Amino acid sequence: MQVCTAVREDRVDGVIGECLPRHPLPGSASSSDARDGAQEFLKFLRSIEKAVPAWRDVHMILNNYAAHKTPEVKAWLEKHVRFKLHFTPTSA
């Protein structure tokens, strides 16, 4: 399974993003998979932090993958309040 993440920035020519080749199938993630996924997600968040001007808010639409909600991710987001996460409904 491949998971693609991307951010569109109107003042940047192109899209900031990457495709990650390995992610567990939904419902099969172990806690270590969530931690590994969280590290990949944090790496992605840091790349957005560097690429998007500091005065702009960043809105992200995400699924409910456990890696998006780990304590490490939540702590990072508390320090970077311009990042606004919007989660799709679980049943979507």
TORKOL-217817 format. One line per field, with one value per atom (N, C-alpha, C, O): atom name; x, y, z; residue number from 1. Coordinates in steps of 0.05 Angstrom, whole numbers, plus 5000, padded with zeros to 4 digits. Each point is the difference from the previous one (the first is absolute). Layout:
BEGIN
site = c(CA|...)
x = c(X|...)
y = c(Y|...)
z = c(Z|...)
pos = c(NUM|...)
! end
This chain:
BEGIN
site = c(N|CA|C|O|N|CA|C|O|N|CA|C|O|N|CA|C|O|N|CA|C|O|N|CA|C|O|N|CA|C|O|N|CA|C|O|N|CA|C|O|N|CA|C|O|N|CA|C|O|N|CA|C|O|N|CA|C|O|N|CA|C|O|N|CA|C|O|N|CA|C|O|N|CA|C|O|N|CA|C|O|N|CA|C|O|N|CA|C|O|N|CA|C|O|N|CA|C|O|N|CA|C|O|N|CA|C|O|N|CA|C|O|N|CA|C|O|N|CA|C|O|N|CA|C|O|N|CA|C|O|N|CA|C|O|N|CA|C|O|N|CA|C|O|N|CA|C|O|N|CA|C|O|N|CA|C|O|N|CA|C|O|N|CA|C|O|N|CA|C|O|N|CA|C|O|N|CA|C|O|N|CA|C|O|N|CA|C|O|N|CA|C|O|N|CA|C|O|N|CA|C|O|N|CA|C|O|N|CA|C|O|N|CA|C|O|N|CA|C|O|N|CA|C|O|N|CA|C|O|N|CA|C|O|N|CA|C|O|N|CA|C|O|N|CA|C|O|N|CA|C|O|N|CA|C|O|N|CA|C|O|N|CA|C|O|N|CA|C|O|N|CA|C|O|N|CA|C|O|N|CA|C|O|N|CA|C|O|N|CA|C|O|N|CA|C|O|N|CA|C|O|N|CA|C|O|N|CA|C|O|N|CA|C|O|N|CA|C|O|N|CA|C|O|N|CA|C|O|N|CA|C|O|N|CA|C|O|N|CA|C|O|N|CA|C|O|N|CA|C|O|N|CA|C|O|N|CA|C|O|N|CA|C|O|N|CA|C|O|N|CA|C|O|N|CA|C|O|N|CA|C|O|N|CA|C|O|N|CA|C|O|N|CA|C|O|N|CA|C|O|N|CA|C|O|N|CA|C|O|N|CA|C|O)
x = c(5017|4983|5018|5020|4972|5016|4982|4977|5035|4986|5013|5025|4960|5011|4990|4977|5042|4993|5009|5022|4962|5007|4988|4979|5034|4989|5002|5021|4958|5000|5004|4985|5034|5006|4997|5015|4967|4993|5024|5002|5016|5023|5024|5021|4978|5022|4992|4977|5041|4994|5002|5022|4956|4999|4988|4987|5017|4989|5022|5020|4978|5019|4989|4977|5038|4989|5019|5022|4968|5016|4981|4978|5030|4986|5017|5023|4964|5014|4991|4976|5043|4993|4989|4987|5019|4991|4983|5009|4968|4982|4983|4993|5001|4983|4972|4991|4996|4972|4983|5007|4971|4983|4991|4993|5009|4992|5022|4997|5026|5022|5024|5020|4978|5023|5004|4982|5043|5007|5010|5002|5002|5009|5027|5005|5013|5025|4996|5015|4966|4994|4990|5008|4975|4990|5024|5001|5017|5023|5018|5009|4996|5015|4986|5013|4961|4985|5000|5000|5000|5000|5027|5000|5022|5026|5000|5011|4978|4998|4982|5006|4972|4982|5013|4997|5018|5014|5021|5004|5009|5020|4986|5010|4966|4985|4991|5002|4988|4992|5024|4996|5027|5024|5007|5009|4987|5006|4980|5008|4967|4981|5007|4998|5010|5007|5022|4999|5020|5022|4991|5010|4972|4993|4979|4999|4983|4978|5007|5009|4987|5006|4987|4978|5037|4992|4974|4986|5008|4976|4974|4978|5025|4976|4991|5017|4957|4989|5002|5000|5002|5001|4977|4998|4983|4977|5005|5007|4990|5005|4975|4987|5006|4977|5013|5015|4978|5013|4979|4977|5032|4983|5005|5016|4972|5002|5022|4998|5022|5023|5012|5005|5001|5010|5025|5005|5011|5026|4995|5018|4959|4994|4992|4997|5000|4990|5017|4990|5035|5017|5008|4997|5012|5008|5022|5001|5018|5021|4989|5009|4972|4988|4984|5002|4983|4984|5018|4994|5028|5019|5012|5003|5004|5011|4979|5006|4969|4979|4994|4993|5009|4996|5020|4994|5030|5021|4999|5013|4971|4997|4971|4987|5002|4971|4989|4976|5041|4989|4991|4986|5021|4991|4972|4996|4985|4973|4993|5000|4995|4993|4970|4986|5005|4972|4999|5012|4973|4999|4975|4978|5025|4976|4985|5011|4963|4984|5011|5008|4991|5010|4986|5013|4962|4985|5002|4988|5028|5002|5018|5004)
y = c(4976|5024|5025|5000|5020|5024|5023|5002|5014|5023|5025|5004|5014|5025|5023|5002|5016|5023|5024|5000|5021|5024|5024|4999|5024|5026|5018|5002|5012|5020|5027|5008|5006|5027|5019|4997|5021|5017|5016|5006|5002|5016|4984|5012|4962|4983|4986|4991|5008|4987|4970|4988|4999|4971|4992|5016|4960|4988|4990|4988|5016|4989|4973|4998|4980|4974|4978|5003|4973|4976|4976|5001|4977|4974|4981|4997|4991|4980|4972|4994|4989|4974|4980|4981|5022|4980|5011|5019|4971|5006|4975|4986|5007|4977|5004|5023|4956|5002|5009|4994|5020|5009|4976|4979|5025|4980|4980|4984|5018|4982|5013|4987|5039|5014|4992|4999|4996|4996|5027|5019|4982|5025|5009|5024|4957|5008|5011|5018|4971|5011|5029|5017|4988|5028|5018|5023|4968|5016|5006|5022|4956|5004|5019|5018|4979|5018|5028|5020|4983|5027|5014|5024|4961|5011|5010|5021|4963|5008|5025|5018|4982|5023|5025|5022|4975|5023|5011|5024|4958|5008|5017|5020|4971|5014|5028|5020|4981|5025|5020|5023|4967|5017|5011|5023|4961|5009|5022|5019|4978|5021|5025|5022|4975|5023|5016|5025|4962|5014|5013|5021|4966|5009|5021|5016|4985|5019|5025|4997|5027|5024|5000|4991|5018|4998|5015|4994|5026|5016|4986|5010|4968|4986|4977|4986|5011|4977|4976|5003|4973|4976|4982|4992|5004|4982|4974|4999|4979|4973|4983|5001|4985|4981|4972|4992|4994|4974|4978|5006|4969|4978|4996|5015|4965|4995|4980|4986|5012|4982|5007|5023|4957|5004|5016|5015|4984|5015|5031|5015|4993|5029|5011|5024|4957|5008|4991|4999|4994|4991|5023|5023|4971|5021|5018|5024|4964|5015|5020|5023|4968|5018|5022|5023|4970|5020|5021|5023|4968|5019|5019|5024|4965|5017|5021|5023|4968|5018|5022|5022|4971|5021|5022|5023|4971|5020|5014|5021|4969|5011|5005|4986|5035|5005|5008|5000|5007|5007|4976|5003|4973|4976|4992|4997|5002|4993|4974|4997|4982|4974|4995|5006|4984|4994|4970|4992|4992|4972|4992|5010|4972|4989|4982|4989|5008|4982|4972|4991|4995|4972|4983|4982|5022|4983|5009|4987|5033|5010|4982|5005)
z = c(5000|5000|5000|5014|4971|4999|5010|4993|5024|5011|4990|5003|4985|4990|5017|5008|4998|5015|4984|4988|5012|4984|5012|5013|4982|5009|4976|4987|5007|4978|5012|5018|4973|5009|4976|4981|5020|4977|4990|4976|5041|4991|4993|4994|5007|4993|4974|4997|4984|4975|5004|4998|5007|5004|5026|5014|4993|5024|5018|4989|5037|5019|5008|5010|4986|5008|4994|4989|5017|4996|5001|5011|4977|5002|5016|4995|5024|5017|4992|5001|4992|4989|5021|4992|5033|5019|5022|5015|4988|5022|5004|4981|5044|5005|4989|4998|4996|4991|5024|5023|4972|5022|5018|4990|5036|5018|5008|5017|4969|5006|5013|5004|5002|5011|5029|5016|4991|5028|5011|4985|5041|5012|4988|4997|4997|4988|4972|4992|4993|4974|5002|4984|5036|5004|5007|4991|5026|5007|4976|4995|4988|4976|4981|4989|5008|4983|5011|4984|5042|5013|4993|4995|5006|4993|4971|4994|4988|4972|4997|4985|5030|4999|5011|4989|5033|5011|4981|4997|4989|4980|4978|4991|5001|4980|5011|4985|5040|5012|5001|4994|5013|5000|4973|4997|4982|4973|4992|4986|5022|4995|5015|4990|5035|5017|4987|5001|4986|4987|4974|4992|4994|4973|4998|4981|5039|4999|5017|5023|4966|5016|5028|5003|5016|5028|5006|5020|4965|5005|4990|5005|4980|4989|5018|5011|4992|5014|4981|4975|5036|4984|5008|5023|4959|5005|4986|4976|5039|4989|5004|5022|4958|5001|5002|4982|5039|5006|5005|5008|4988|5009|5030|5012|5000|5028|5008|5020|4963|5005|5028|5006|5010|5027|5001|5019|4960|5000|5000|5008|4983|5000|5028|5003|5016|5027|5023|5023|4972|5022|5018|4992|5032|5019|4988|5004|4980|4988|4980|4999|4985|4980|5014|4992|5028|5014|5013|5000|5012|5012|4979|5006|4971|4979|4991|4996|5001|4991|5020|4993|5033|5021|4998|5007|4983|4997|4973|4996|4985|4974|4994|4984|5029|5000|4972|4997|4985|4973|4984|4980|5029|4987|5011|5024|4957|5007|4987|4975|5041|4989|5000|5019|4958|4997|4992|4981|5035|4995|4985|5006|4975|4986|5020|5018|4978|5017|4998|4979|5043|5001|4979|4989|5007|4981|4971|4983|5012|4972|4983|4976)
pos = c(1|1|1|1|2|2|2|2|3|3|3|3|4|4|4|4|5|5|5|5|6|6|6|6|7|7|7|7|8|8|8|8|9|9|9|9|10|10|10|10|11|11|11|11|12|12|12|12|13|13|13|13|14|14|14|14|15|15|15|15|16|16|16|16|17|17|17|17|18|18|18|18|19|19|19|19|20|20|20|20|21|21|21|21|22|22|22|22|23|23|23|23|24|24|24|24|25|25|25|25|26|26|26|26|27|27|27|27|28|28|28|28|29|29|29|29|30|30|30|30|31|31|31|31|32|32|32|32|33|33|33|33|34|34|34|34|35|35|35|35|36|36|36|36|37|37|37|37|38|38|38|38|39|39|39|39|40|40|40|40|41|41|41|41|42|42|42|42|43|43|43|43|44|44|44|44|45|45|45|45|46|46|46|46|47|47|47|47|48|48|48|48|49|49|49|49|50|50|50|50|51|51|51|51|52|52|52|52|53|53|53|53|54|54|54|54|55|55|55|55|56|56|56|56|57|57|57|57|58|58|58|58|59|59|59|59|60|60|60|60|61|61|61|61|62|62|62|62|63|63|63|63|64|64|64|64|65|65|65|65|66|66|66|66|67|67|67|67|68|68|68|68|69|69|69|69|70|70|70|70|71|71|71|71|72|72|72|72|73|73|73|73|74|74|74|74|75|75|75|75|76|76|76|76|77|77|77|77|78|78|78|78|79|79|79|79|80|80|80|80|81|81|81|81|82|82|82|82|83|83|83|83|84|84|84|84|85|85|85|85|86|86|86|86|87|87|87|87|88|88|88|88|89|89|89|89|90|90|90|90|91|91|91|91|92|92|92|92)
! end
